[in-house]
């Protein structure tokens, strides 16, 4: 059981700016984090995608 990658996409413009390694595949909710989006040029909410 290795780790898989998941992308974090900006909820405002939809661009996938960050990626992270995910080890727990049994989670049902998606991660949401405030991060800096270089396209919006401000801190926005980023949600986890596949």
mmCIF entry with sequence, helices, sheets and N, C-alpha, C, O atoms, coordinates in Angstrom:
data_MODEL
# 
_entry.id   MODEL 
# 
_entity.id                         1 
_entity.type                       polymer 
_entity.pdbx_number_of_molecules   1 
# 
_entity_poly.entity_id                      1 
_entity_poly.type                           'polypeptide(L)' 
_entity_poly.nstd_linkage                   no 
_entity_poly.nstd_monomer                   no 
_entity_poly.pdbx_seq_one_letter_code       
;(UNK)(UNK)(UNK)(UNK)(UNK)(UNK)(UNK)(UNK)(UNK)(UNK)(UNK)(UNK)(UNK)(UNK)(UNK)(UNK)
(UNK)(UNK)(UNK)(UNK)(UNK)(UNK)(UNK)(UNK)(UNK)(UNK)(UNK)(UNK)(UNK)(UNK)(UNK)(UNK)
(UNK)(UNK)(UNK)(UNK)(UNK)(UNK)(UNK)(UNK)(UNK)(UNK)(UNK)(UNK)(UNK)(UNK)(UNK)(UNK)
(UNK)(UNK)
;
_entity_poly.pdbx_seq_one_letter_code_can   XXXXXXXXXXXXXXXXXXXXXXXXXXXXXXXXXXXXXXXXXXXXXXXXXX 
_entity_poly.pdbx_strand_id                 A 
# 
loop_
_entity_poly_seq.entity_id 
_entity_poly_seq.num 
_entity_poly_seq.mon_id 
_entity_poly_seq.hetero 
1 1  UNK n 
1 2  UNK n 
1 3  UNK n 
1 4  UNK n 
1 5  UNK n 
1 6  UNK n 
1 7  UNK n 
1 8  UNK n 
1 9  UNK n 
1 10 UNK n 
1 11 UNK n 
1 12 UNK n 
1 13 UNK n 
1 14 UNK n 
1 15 UNK n 
1 16 UNK n 
1 17 UNK n 
1 18 UNK n 
1 19 UNK n 
1 20 UNK n 
1 21 UNK n 
1 22 UNK n 
1 23 UNK n 
1 24 UNK n 
1 25 UNK n 
1 26 UNK n 
1 27 UNK n 
1 28 UNK n 
1 29 UNK n 
1 30 UNK n 
1 31 UNK n 
1 32 UNK n 
1 33 UNK n 
1 34 UNK n 
1 35 UNK n 
1 36 UNK n 
1 37 UNK n 
1 38 UNK n 
1 39 UNK n 
1 40 UNK n 
1 41 UNK n 
1 42 UNK n 
1 43 UNK n 
1 44 UNK n 
1 45 UNK n 
1 46 UNK n 
1 47 UNK n 
1 48 UNK n 
1 49 UNK n 
1 50 UNK n 
# 
_struct_asym.id          A 
_struct_asym.entity_id   1 
# 
_struct_sheet.id               AA1 
_struct_sheet.type             ? 
_struct_sheet.number_strands   4 
_struct_sheet.details          ? 
# 
loop_
_struct_sheet_order.sheet_id 
_struct_sheet_order.range_id_1 
_struct_sheet_order.range_id_2 
_struct_sheet_order.offset 
_struct_sheet_order.sense 
AA1 1 2 ? anti-parallel 
AA1 2 3 ? anti-parallel 
AA1 3 4 ? anti-parallel 
# 
loop_
_struct_sheet_range.sheet_id 
_struct_sheet_range.id 
_struct_sheet_range.beg_label_comp_id 
_struct_sheet_range.beg_label_asym_id 
_struct_sheet_range.beg_label_seq_id 
_struct_sheet_range.pdbx_beg_PDB_ins_code 
_struct_sheet_range.end_label_comp_id 
_struct_sheet_range.end_label_asym_id 
_struct_sheet_range.end_label_seq_id 
_struct_sheet_range.pdbx_end_PDB_ins_code 
_struct_sheet_range.beg_auth_comp_id 
_struct_sheet_range.beg_auth_asym_id 
_struct_sheet_range.beg_auth_seq_id 
_struct_sheet_range.end_auth_comp_id 
_struct_sheet_range.end_auth_asym_id 
_struct_sheet_range.end_auth_seq_id 
AA1 1 UNK A 16 ? UNK A 22 ? UNK A 16 UNK A 22 
AA1 2 UNK A 4  ? UNK A 10 ? UNK A 4  UNK A 10 
AA1 3 UNK A 42 ? UNK A 49 ? UNK A 42 UNK A 49 
AA1 4 UNK A 32 ? UNK A 37 ? UNK A 32 UNK A 37 
# 
loop_
_atom_site.group_PDB 
_atom_site.id 
_atom_site.type_symbol 
_atom_site.label_atom_id 
_atom_site.label_alt_id 
_atom_site.label_comp_id 
_atom_site.label_asym_id 
_atom_site.label_entity_id 
_atom_site.label_seq_id 
_atom_site.pdbx_PDB_ins_code 
_atom_site.Cartn_x 
_atom_site.Cartn_y 
_atom_site.Cartn_z 
_atom_site.occupancy 
_atom_site.B_iso_or_equiv 
_atom_site.pdbx_formal_charge 
_atom_site.auth_seq_id 
_atom_site.auth_comp_id 
_atom_site.auth_asym_id 
_atom_site.auth_atom_id 
_atom_site.pdbx_PDB_model_num 
ATOM 1   N N  . UNK A 1 1  ? 0.831   -1.184 0.000   1.00 0.00 ? 1  UNK A N  1 
ATOM 2   C CA . UNK A 1 1  ? 0.000   0.000  0.000   1.00 0.00 ? 1  UNK A CA 1 
ATOM 3   C C  . UNK A 1 1  ? 0.872   1.242  0.000   1.00 0.00 ? 1  UNK A C  1 
ATOM 4   O O  . UNK A 1 1  ? 1.281   1.703  1.066   1.00 0.00 ? 1  UNK A O  1 
ATOM 5   N N  . UNK A 1 2  ? 1.160   1.784  -1.147  1.00 0.00 ? 2  UNK A N  1 
ATOM 6   C CA . UNK A 1 2  ? 1.970   2.988  -1.231  1.00 0.00 ? 2  UNK A CA 1 
ATOM 7   C C  . UNK A 1 2  ? 1.129   4.240  -1.093  1.00 0.00 ? 2  UNK A C  1 
ATOM 8   O O  . UNK A 1 2  ? -0.090  4.187  -0.927  1.00 0.00 ? 2  UNK A O  1 
ATOM 9   N N  . UNK A 1 3  ? 1.802   5.341  -1.165  1.00 0.00 ? 3  UNK A N  1 
ATOM 10  C CA . UNK A 1 3  ? 1.090   6.608  -1.086  1.00 0.00 ? 3  UNK A CA 1 
ATOM 11  C C  . UNK A 1 3  ? 0.671   7.019  -2.488  1.00 0.00 ? 3  UNK A C  1 
ATOM 12  O O  . UNK A 1 3  ? 1.372   6.750  -3.464  1.00 0.00 ? 3  UNK A O  1 
ATOM 13  N N  . UNK A 1 4  ? -0.472  7.670  -2.575  1.00 0.00 ? 4  UNK A N  1 
ATOM 14  C CA . UNK A 1 4  ? -0.912  8.192  -3.860  1.00 0.00 ? 4  UNK A CA 1 
ATOM 15  C C  . UNK A 1 4  ? -0.897  9.714  -3.800  1.00 0.00 ? 4  UNK A C  1 
ATOM 16  O O  . UNK A 1 4  ? -0.884  10.298 -2.717  1.00 0.00 ? 4  UNK A O  1 
ATOM 17  N N  . UNK A 1 5  ? -0.900  10.348 -4.958  1.00 0.00 ? 5  UNK A N  1 
ATOM 18  C CA . UNK A 1 5  ? -0.863  11.804 -5.011  1.00 0.00 ? 5  UNK A CA 1 
ATOM 19  C C  . UNK A 1 5  ? -2.266  12.357 -5.181  1.00 0.00 ? 5  UNK A C  1 
ATOM 20  O O  . UNK A 1 5  ? -3.130  11.737 -5.801  1.00 0.00 ? 5  UNK A O  1 
ATOM 21  N N  . UNK A 1 6  ? -2.470  13.526 -4.624  1.00 0.00 ? 6  UNK A N  1 
ATOM 22  C CA . UNK A 1 6  ? -3.728  14.233 -4.746  1.00 0.00 ? 6  UNK A CA 1 
ATOM 23  C C  . UNK A 1 6  ? -3.402  15.697 -4.995  1.00 0.00 ? 6  UNK A C  1 
ATOM 24  O O  . UNK A 1 6  ? -2.455  16.230 -4.418  1.00 0.00 ? 6  UNK A O  1 
ATOM 25  N N  . UNK A 1 7  ? -4.179  16.348 -5.849  1.00 0.00 ? 7  UNK A N  1 
ATOM 26  C CA . UNK A 1 7  ? -3.932  17.759 -6.172  1.00 0.00 ? 7  UNK A CA 1 
ATOM 27  C C  . UNK A 1 7  ? -4.857  18.643 -5.357  1.00 0.00 ? 7  UNK A C  1 
ATOM 28  O O  . UNK A 1 7  ? -5.963  18.246 -4.989  1.00 0.00 ? 7  UNK A O  1 
ATOM 29  N N  . UNK A 1 8  ? -4.380  19.857 -5.082  1.00 0.00 ? 8  UNK A N  1 
ATOM 30  C CA . UNK A 1 8  ? -5.210  20.865 -4.431  1.00 0.00 ? 8  UNK A CA 1 
ATOM 31  C C  . UNK A 1 8  ? -5.536  21.929 -5.473  1.00 0.00 ? 8  UNK A C  1 
ATOM 32  O O  . UNK A 1 8  ? -4.639  22.570 -6.023  1.00 0.00 ? 8  UNK A O  1 
ATOM 33  N N  . UNK A 1 9  ? -6.837  22.112 -5.741  1.00 0.00 ? 9  UNK A N  1 
ATOM 34  C CA . UNK A 1 9  ? -7.275  23.063 -6.768  1.00 0.00 ? 9  UNK A CA 1 
ATOM 35  C C  . UNK A 1 9  ? -7.906  24.279 -6.124  1.00 0.00 ? 9  UNK A C  1 
ATOM 36  O O  . UNK A 1 9  ? -8.620  24.172 -5.127  1.00 0.00 ? 9  UNK A O  1 
ATOM 37  N N  . UNK A 1 10 ? -7.637  25.436 -6.703  1.00 0.00 ? 10 UNK A N  1 
ATOM 38  C CA . UNK A 1 10 ? -8.225  26.690 -6.236  1.00 0.00 ? 10 UNK A CA 1 
ATOM 39  C C  . UNK A 1 10 ? -9.728  26.666 -6.496  1.00 0.00 ? 10 UNK A C  1 
ATOM 40  O O  . UNK A 1 10 ? -10.164 26.316 -7.593  1.00 0.00 ? 10 UNK A O  1 
ATOM 41  N N  . UNK A 1 11 ? -10.519 27.037 -5.491  1.00 0.00 ? 11 UNK A N  1 
ATOM 42  C CA . UNK A 1 11 ? -11.971 27.021 -5.657  1.00 0.00 ? 11 UNK A CA 1 
ATOM 43  C C  . UNK A 1 11 ? -12.470 28.238 -6.430  1.00 0.00 ? 11 UNK A C  1 
ATOM 44  O O  . UNK A 1 11 ? -13.621 28.256 -6.865  1.00 0.00 ? 11 UNK A O  1 
ATOM 45  N N  . UNK A 1 12 ? -11.617 29.264 -6.610  1.00 0.00 ? 12 UNK A N  1 
ATOM 46  C CA . UNK A 1 12 ? -12.028 30.467 -7.336  1.00 0.00 ? 12 UNK A CA 1 
ATOM 47  C C  . UNK A 1 12 ? -11.787 30.301 -8.843  1.00 0.00 ? 12 UNK A C  1 
ATOM 48  O O  . UNK A 1 12 ? -12.711 30.455 -9.642  1.00 0.00 ? 12 UNK A O  1 
ATOM 49  N N  . UNK A 1 13 ? -10.544 29.985 -9.224  1.00 0.00 ? 13 UNK A N  1 
ATOM 50  C CA . UNK A 1 13 ? -10.226 29.892 -10.656 1.00 0.00 ? 13 UNK A CA 1 
ATOM 51  C C  . UNK A 1 13 ? -10.119 28.455 -11.159 1.00 0.00 ? 13 UNK A C  1 
ATOM 52  O O  . UNK A 1 13 ? -10.153 28.229 -12.369 1.00 0.00 ? 13 UNK A O  1 
ATOM 53  N N  . UNK A 1 14 ? -9.990  27.474 -10.257 1.00 0.00 ? 14 UNK A N  1 
ATOM 54  C CA . UNK A 1 14 ? -9.961  26.070 -10.661 1.00 0.00 ? 14 UNK A CA 1 
ATOM 55  C C  . UNK A 1 14 ? -8.587  25.529 -11.017 1.00 0.00 ? 14 UNK A C  1 
ATOM 56  O O  . UNK A 1 14 ? -8.477  24.361 -11.388 1.00 0.00 ? 14 UNK A O  1 
ATOM 57  N N  . UNK A 1 15 ? -7.533  26.337 -10.919 1.00 0.00 ? 15 UNK A N  1 
ATOM 58  C CA . UNK A 1 15 ? -6.199  25.847 -11.273 1.00 0.00 ? 15 UNK A CA 1 
ATOM 59  C C  . UNK A 1 15 ? -5.649  24.958 -10.165 1.00 0.00 ? 15 UNK A C  1 
ATOM 60  O O  . UNK A 1 15 ? -5.869  25.206 -8.979  1.00 0.00 ? 15 UNK A O  1 
ATOM 61  N N  . UNK A 1 16 ? -4.937  23.926 -10.572 1.00 0.00 ? 16 UNK A N  1 
ATOM 62  C CA . UNK A 1 16 ? -4.346  22.980 -9.620  1.00 0.00 ? 16 UNK A CA 1 
ATOM 63  C C  . UNK A 1 16 ? -2.931  23.441 -9.313  1.00 0.00 ? 16 UNK A C  1 
ATOM 64  O O  . UNK A 1 16 ? -2.014  23.235 -10.108 1.00 0.00 ? 16 UNK A O  1 
ATOM 65  N N  . UNK A 1 17 ? -2.760  24.067 -8.150  1.00 0.00 ? 17 UNK A N  1 
ATOM 66  C CA . UNK A 1 17 ? -1.497  24.705 -7.801  1.00 0.00 ? 17 UNK A CA 1 
ATOM 67  C C  . UNK A 1 17 ? -0.598  23.849 -6.926  1.00 0.00 ? 17 UNK A C  1 
ATOM 68  O O  . UNK A 1 17 ? 0.622   24.004 -6.973  1.00 0.00 ? 17 UNK A O  1 
ATOM 69  N N  . UNK A 1 18 ? -1.156  22.962 -6.137  1.00 0.00 ? 18 UNK A N  1 
ATOM 70  C CA . UNK A 1 18 ? -0.375  22.195 -5.169  1.00 0.00 ? 18 UNK A CA 1 
ATOM 71  C C  . UNK A 1 18 ? -0.703  20.714 -5.296  1.00 0.00 ? 18 UNK A C  1 
ATOM 72  O O  . UNK A 1 18 ? -1.787  20.340 -5.744  1.00 0.00 ? 18 UNK A O  1 
ATOM 73  N N  . UNK A 1 19 ? 0.257   19.871 -4.892  1.00 0.00 ? 19 UNK A N  1 
ATOM 74  C CA . UNK A 1 19 ? 0.002   18.439 -4.801  1.00 0.00 ? 19 UNK A CA 1 
ATOM 75  C C  . UNK A 1 19 ? 0.512   17.950 -3.459  1.00 0.00 ? 19 UNK A C  1 
ATOM 76  O O  . UNK A 1 19 ? 1.412   18.542 -2.863  1.00 0.00 ? 19 UNK A O  1 
ATOM 77  N N  . UNK A 1 20 ? -0.078  16.862 -2.995  1.00 0.00 ? 20 UNK A N  1 
ATOM 78  C CA . UNK A 1 20 ? 0.326   16.305 -1.703  1.00 0.00 ? 20 UNK A CA 1 
ATOM 79  C C  . UNK A 1 20 ? 0.208   14.802 -1.764  1.00 0.00 ? 20 UNK A C  1 
ATOM 80  O O  . UNK A 1 20 ? -0.577  14.261 -2.543  1.00 0.00 ? 20 UNK A O  1 
ATOM 81  N N  . UNK A 1 21 ? 0.991   14.125 -0.938  1.00 0.00 ? 21 UNK A N  1 
ATOM 82  C CA . UNK A 1 21 ? 0.944   12.673 -0.844  1.00 0.00 ? 21 UNK A CA 1 
ATOM 83  C C  . UNK A 1 21 ? -0.116  12.282 0.172   1.00 0.00 ? 21 UNK A C  1 
ATOM 84  O O  . UNK A 1 21 ? -0.176  12.842 1.266   1.00 0.00 ? 21 UNK A O  1 
ATOM 85  N N  . UNK A 1 22 ? -0.950  11.318 -0.196  1.00 0.00 ? 22 UNK A N  1 
ATOM 86  C CA . UNK A 1 22 ? -2.035  10.865 0.669   1.00 0.00 ? 22 UNK A CA 1 
ATOM 87  C C  . UNK A 1 22 ? -1.824  9.396  0.955   1.00 0.00 ? 22 UNK A C  1 
ATOM 88  O O  . UNK A 1 22 ? -1.696  8.590  0.034   1.00 0.00 ? 22 UNK A O  1 
ATOM 89  N N  . UNK A 1 23 ? -1.785  9.042  2.237   1.00 0.00 ? 23 UNK A N  1 
ATOM 90  C CA . UNK A 1 23 ? -1.572  7.644  2.589   1.00 0.00 ? 23 UNK A CA 1 
ATOM 91  C C  . UNK A 1 23 ? -2.868  6.962  3.016   1.00 0.00 ? 23 UNK A C  1 
ATOM 92  O O  . UNK A 1 23 ? -3.010  5.752  2.840   1.00 0.00 ? 23 UNK A O  1 
ATOM 93  N N  . UNK A 1 24 ? -3.813  7.716  3.573   1.00 0.00 ? 24 UNK A N  1 
ATOM 94  C CA . UNK A 1 24 ? -5.065  7.132  4.051   1.00 0.00 ? 24 UNK A CA 1 
ATOM 95  C C  . UNK A 1 24 ? -6.111  7.195  2.941   1.00 0.00 ? 24 UNK A C  1 
ATOM 96  O O  . UNK A 1 24 ? -6.612  8.274  2.626   1.00 0.00 ? 24 UNK A O  1 
ATOM 97  N N  . UNK A 1 25 ? -6.443  6.052  2.350   1.00 0.00 ? 25 UNK A N  1 
ATOM 98  C CA . UNK A 1 25 ? -7.399  6.024  1.245   1.00 0.00 ? 25 UNK A CA 1 
ATOM 99  C C  . UNK A 1 25 ? -8.829  5.811  1.735   1.00 0.00 ? 25 UNK A C  1 
ATOM 100 O O  . UNK A 1 25 ? -9.746  5.793  0.914   1.00 0.00 ? 25 UNK A O  1 
ATOM 101 N N  . UNK A 1 26 ? -9.056  5.652  3.029   1.00 0.00 ? 26 UNK A N  1 
ATOM 102 C CA . UNK A 1 26 ? -10.388 5.405  3.559   1.00 0.00 ? 26 UNK A CA 1 
ATOM 103 C C  . UNK A 1 26 ? -11.115 6.680  3.968   1.00 0.00 ? 26 UNK A C  1 
ATOM 104 O O  . UNK A 1 26 ? -12.222 6.612  4.501   1.00 0.00 ? 26 UNK A O  1 
ATOM 105 N N  . UNK A 1 27 ? -10.510 7.843  3.729   1.00 0.00 ? 27 UNK A N  1 
ATOM 106 C CA . UNK A 1 27 ? -11.164 9.103  4.085   1.00 0.00 ? 27 UNK A CA 1 
ATOM 107 C C  . UNK A 1 27 ? -12.311 9.372  3.126   1.00 0.00 ? 27 UNK A C  1 
ATOM 108 O O  . UNK A 1 27 ? -12.220 9.051  1.941   1.00 0.00 ? 27 UNK A O  1 
ATOM 109 N N  . UNK A 1 28 ? -13.396 9.962  3.633   1.00 0.00 ? 28 UNK A N  1 
ATOM 110 C CA . UNK A 1 28 ? -14.528 10.292 2.767   1.00 0.00 ? 28 UNK A CA 1 
ATOM 111 C C  . UNK A 1 28 ? -14.606 11.787 2.489   1.00 0.00 ? 28 UNK A C  1 
ATOM 112 O O  . UNK A 1 28 ? -15.074 12.188 1.423   1.00 0.00 ? 28 UNK A O  1 
ATOM 113 N N  . UNK A 1 29 ? -14.155 12.624 3.429   1.00 0.00 ? 29 UNK A N  1 
ATOM 114 C CA . UNK A 1 29 ? -14.217 14.068 3.213   1.00 0.00 ? 29 UNK A CA 1 
ATOM 115 C C  . UNK A 1 29 ? -12.947 14.550 2.516   1.00 0.00 ? 29 UNK A C  1 
ATOM 116 O O  . UNK A 1 29 ? -11.880 13.948 2.640   1.00 0.00 ? 29 UNK A O  1 
ATOM 117 N N  . UNK A 1 30 ? -13.092 15.654 1.781   1.00 0.00 ? 30 UNK A N  1 
ATOM 118 C CA . UNK A 1 30 ? -11.956 16.220 1.059   1.00 0.00 ? 30 UNK A CA 1 
ATOM 119 C C  . UNK A 1 30 ? -11.309 17.322 1.877   1.00 0.00 ? 30 UNK A C  1 
ATOM 120 O O  . UNK A 1 30 ? -11.985 18.069 2.584   1.00 0.00 ? 30 UNK A O  1 
ATOM 121 N N  . UNK A 1 31 ? -10.003 17.411 1.775   1.00 0.00 ? 31 UNK A N  1 
ATOM 122 C CA . UNK A 1 31 ? -9.238  18.413 2.497   1.00 0.00 ? 31 UNK A CA 1 
ATOM 123 C C  . UNK A 1 31 ? -9.477  19.790 1.876   1.00 0.00 ? 31 UNK A C  1 
ATOM 124 O O  . UNK A 1 31 ? -9.491  19.932 0.654   1.00 0.00 ? 31 UNK A O  1 
ATOM 125 N N  . UNK A 1 32 ? -9.665  20.796 2.721   1.00 0.00 ? 32 UNK A N  1 
ATOM 126 C CA . UNK A 1 32 ? -9.787  22.173 2.255   1.00 0.00 ? 32 UNK A CA 1 
ATOM 127 C C  . UNK A 1 32 ? -8.840  23.047 3.066   1.00 0.00 ? 32 UNK A C  1 
ATOM 128 O O  . UNK A 1 32 ? -8.911  23.077 4.294   1.00 0.00 ? 32 UNK A O  1 
ATOM 129 N N  . UNK A 1 33 ? -7.947  23.764 2.370   1.00 0.00 ? 33 UNK A N  1 
ATOM 130 C CA . UNK A 1 33 ? -6.915  24.559 3.017   1.00 0.00 ? 33 UNK A CA 1 
ATOM 131 C C  . UNK A 1 33 ? -6.841  25.916 2.325   1.00 0.00 ? 33 UNK A C  1 
ATOM 132 O O  . UNK A 1 33 ? -7.025  26.011 1.111   1.00 0.00 ? 33 UNK A O  1 
ATOM 133 N N  . UNK A 1 34 ? -6.570  26.969 3.103   1.00 0.00 ? 34 UNK A N  1 
ATOM 134 C CA . UNK A 1 34 ? -6.329  28.281 2.499   1.00 0.00 ? 34 UNK A CA 1 
ATOM 135 C C  . UNK A 1 34 ? -4.871  28.344 2.064   1.00 0.00 ? 34 UNK A C  1 
ATOM 136 O O  . UNK A 1 34 ? -3.966  28.195 2.885   1.00 0.00 ? 34 UNK A O  1 
ATOM 137 N N  . UNK A 1 35 ? -4.643  28.565 0.767   1.00 0.00 ? 35 UNK A N  1 
ATOM 138 C CA . UNK A 1 35 ? -3.299  28.655 0.210   1.00 0.00 ? 35 UNK A CA 1 
ATOM 139 C C  . UNK A 1 35 ? -3.245  29.839 -0.748  1.00 0.00 ? 35 UNK A C  1 
ATOM 140 O O  . UNK A 1 35 ? -4.277  30.386 -1.138  1.00 0.00 ? 35 UNK A O  1 
ATOM 141 N N  . UNK A 1 36 ? -2.019  30.227 -1.122  1.00 0.00 ? 36 UNK A N  1 
ATOM 142 C CA . UNK A 1 36 ? -1.840  31.323 -2.061  1.00 0.00 ? 36 UNK A CA 1 
ATOM 143 C C  . UNK A 1 36 ? -1.977  30.812 -3.487  1.00 0.00 ? 36 UNK A C  1 
ATOM 144 O O  . UNK A 1 36 ? -1.307  29.853 -3.871  1.00 0.00 ? 36 UNK A O  1 
ATOM 145 N N  . UNK A 1 37 ? -2.835  31.443 -4.269  1.00 0.00 ? 37 UNK A N  1 
ATOM 146 C CA . UNK A 1 37 ? -2.999  31.104 -5.684  1.00 0.00 ? 37 UNK A CA 1 
ATOM 147 C C  . UNK A 1 37 ? -2.250  32.137 -6.510  1.00 0.00 ? 37 UNK A C  1 
ATOM 148 O O  . UNK A 1 37 ? -2.525  33.333 -6.413  1.00 0.00 ? 37 UNK A O  1 
ATOM 149 N N  . UNK A 1 38 ? -1.302  31.678 -7.325  1.00 0.00 ? 38 UNK A N  1 
ATOM 150 C CA . UNK A 1 38 ? -0.503  32.614 -8.106  1.00 0.00 ? 38 UNK A CA 1 
ATOM 151 C C  . UNK A 1 38 ? -1.287  33.206 -9.270  1.00 0.00 ? 38 UNK A C  1 
ATOM 152 O O  . UNK A 1 38 ? -0.882  34.234 -9.814  1.00 0.00 ? 38 UNK A O  1 
ATOM 153 N N  . UNK A 1 39 ? -2.388  32.594 -9.664  1.00 0.00 ? 39 UNK A N  1 
ATOM 154 C CA . UNK A 1 39 ? -3.204  33.131 -10.752 1.00 0.00 ? 39 UNK A CA 1 
ATOM 155 C C  . UNK A 1 39 ? -4.194  34.180 -10.242 1.00 0.00 ? 39 UNK A C  1 
ATOM 156 O O  . UNK A 1 39 ? -4.419  35.193 -10.904 1.00 0.00 ? 39 UNK A O  1 
ATOM 157 N N  . UNK A 1 40 ? -4.785  33.941 -9.072  1.00 0.00 ? 40 UNK A N  1 
ATOM 158 C CA . UNK A 1 40 ? -5.681  34.930 -8.457  1.00 0.00 ? 40 UNK A CA 1 
ATOM 159 C C  . UNK A 1 40 ? -4.886  36.008 -7.725  1.00 0.00 ? 40 UNK A C  1 
ATOM 160 O O  . UNK A 1 40 ? -5.401  37.094 -7.459  1.00 0.00 ? 40 UNK A O  1 
ATOM 161 N N  . UNK A 1 41 ? -3.640  35.707 -7.404  1.00 0.00 ? 41 UNK A N  1 
ATOM 162 C CA . UNK A 1 41 ? -2.724  36.587 -6.672  1.00 0.00 ? 41 UNK A CA 1 
ATOM 163 C C  . UNK A 1 41 ? -3.237  36.946 -5.281  1.00 0.00 ? 41 UNK A C  1 
ATOM 164 O O  . UNK A 1 41 ? -3.058  38.074 -4.821  1.00 0.00 ? 41 UNK A O  1 
ATOM 165 N N  . UNK A 1 42 ? -3.873  35.988 -4.615  1.00 0.00 ? 42 UNK A N  1 
ATOM 166 C CA . UNK A 1 42 ? -4.326  36.169 -3.234  1.00 0.00 ? 42 UNK A CA 1 
ATOM 167 C C  . UNK A 1 42 ? -4.540  34.801 -2.596  1.00 0.00 ? 42 UNK A C  1 
ATOM 168 O O  . UNK A 1 42 ? -4.530  33.779 -3.281  1.00 0.00 ? 42 UNK A O  1 
ATOM 169 N N  . UNK A 1 43 ? -4.733  34.791 -1.291  1.00 0.00 ? 43 UNK A N  1 
ATOM 170 C CA . UNK A 1 43 ? -4.996  33.547 -0.574  1.00 0.00 ? 43 UNK A CA 1 
ATOM 171 C C  . UNK A 1 43 ? -6.454  33.154 -0.795  1.00 0.00 ? 43 UNK A C  1 
ATOM 172 O O  . UNK A 1 43 ? -7.367  33.934 -0.520  1.00 0.00 ? 43 UNK A O  1 
ATOM 173 N N  . UNK A 1 44 ? -6.663  31.926 -1.297  1.00 0.00 ? 44 UNK A N  1 
ATOM 174 C CA . UNK A 1 44 ? -8.001  31.419 -1.550  1.00 0.00 ? 44 UNK A CA 1 
ATOM 175 C C  . UNK A 1 44 ? -8.122  30.014 -0.982  1.00 0.00 ? 44 UNK A C  1 
ATOM 176 O O  . UNK A 1 44 ? -7.127  29.396 -0.604  1.00 0.00 ? 44 UNK A O  1 
ATOM 177 N N  . UNK A 1 45 ? -9.328  29.526 -0.927  1.00 0.00 ? 45 UNK A N  1 
ATOM 178 C CA . UNK A 1 45 ? -9.579  28.182 -0.443  1.00 0.00 ? 45 UNK A CA 1 
ATOM 179 C C  . UNK A 1 45 ? -9.237  27.181 -1.543  1.00 0.00 ? 45 UNK A C  1 
ATOM 180 O O  . UNK A 1 45 ? -9.707  27.314 -2.673  1.00 0.00 ? 45 UNK A O  1 
ATOM 181 N N  . UNK A 1 46 ? -8.425  26.184 -1.217  1.00 0.00 ? 46 UNK A N  1 
ATOM 182 C CA . UNK A 1 46 ? -8.058  25.123 -2.143  1.00 0.00 ? 46 UNK A CA 1 
ATOM 183 C C  . UNK A 1 46 ? -8.654  23.825 -1.631  1.00 0.00 ? 46 UNK A C  1 
ATOM 184 O O  . UNK A 1 46 ? -8.539  23.512 -0.446  1.00 0.00 ? 46 UNK A O  1 
ATOM 185 N N  . UNK A 1 47 ? -9.293  23.062 -2.520  1.00 0.00 ? 47 UNK A N  1 
ATOM 186 C CA . UNK A 1 47 ? -9.879  21.788 -2.115  1.00 0.00 ? 47 UNK A CA 1 
ATOM 187 C C  . UNK A 1 47 ? -9.178  20.647 -2.823  1.00 0.00 ? 47 UNK A C  1 
ATOM 188 O O  . UNK A 1 47 ? -8.615  20.819 -3.904  1.00 0.00 ? 47 UNK A O  1 
ATOM 189 N N  . UNK A 1 48 ? -9.219  19.485 -2.202  1.00 0.00 ? 48 UNK A N  1 
ATOM 190 C CA . UNK A 1 48 ? -8.521  18.309 -2.712  1.00 0.00 ? 48 UNK A CA 1 
ATOM 191 C C  . UNK A 1 48 ? -9.279  17.722 -3.905  1.00 0.00 ? 48 UNK A C  1 
ATOM 192 O O  . UNK A 1 48 ? -10.503 17.592 -3.876  1.00 0.00 ? 48 UNK A O  1 
ATOM 193 N N  . UNK A 1 49 ? -8.518  17.367 -4.970  1.00 0.00 ? 49 UNK A N  1 
ATOM 194 C CA . UNK A 1 49 ? -9.078  16.702 -6.133  1.00 0.00 ? 49 UNK A CA 1 
ATOM 195 C C  . UNK A 1 49 ? -8.367  15.376 -6.310  1.00 0.00 ? 49 UNK A C  1 
ATOM 196 O O  . UNK A 1 49 ? -7.460  15.054 -5.543  1.00 0.00 ? 49 UNK A O  1 
ATOM 197 N N  . UNK A 1 50 ? -8.762  14.610 -7.299  1.00 0.00 ? 50 UNK A N  1 
ATOM 198 C CA . UNK A 1 50 ? -8.140  13.309 -7.532  1.00 0.00 ? 50 UNK A CA 1 
ATOM 199 C C  . UNK A 1 50 ? -6.841  13.422 -8.266  1.00 0.00 ? 50 UNK A C  1 
ATOM 200 O O  . UNK A 1 50 ? -6.195  12.410 -8.537  1.00 0.00 ? 50 UNK A O  1 
# 
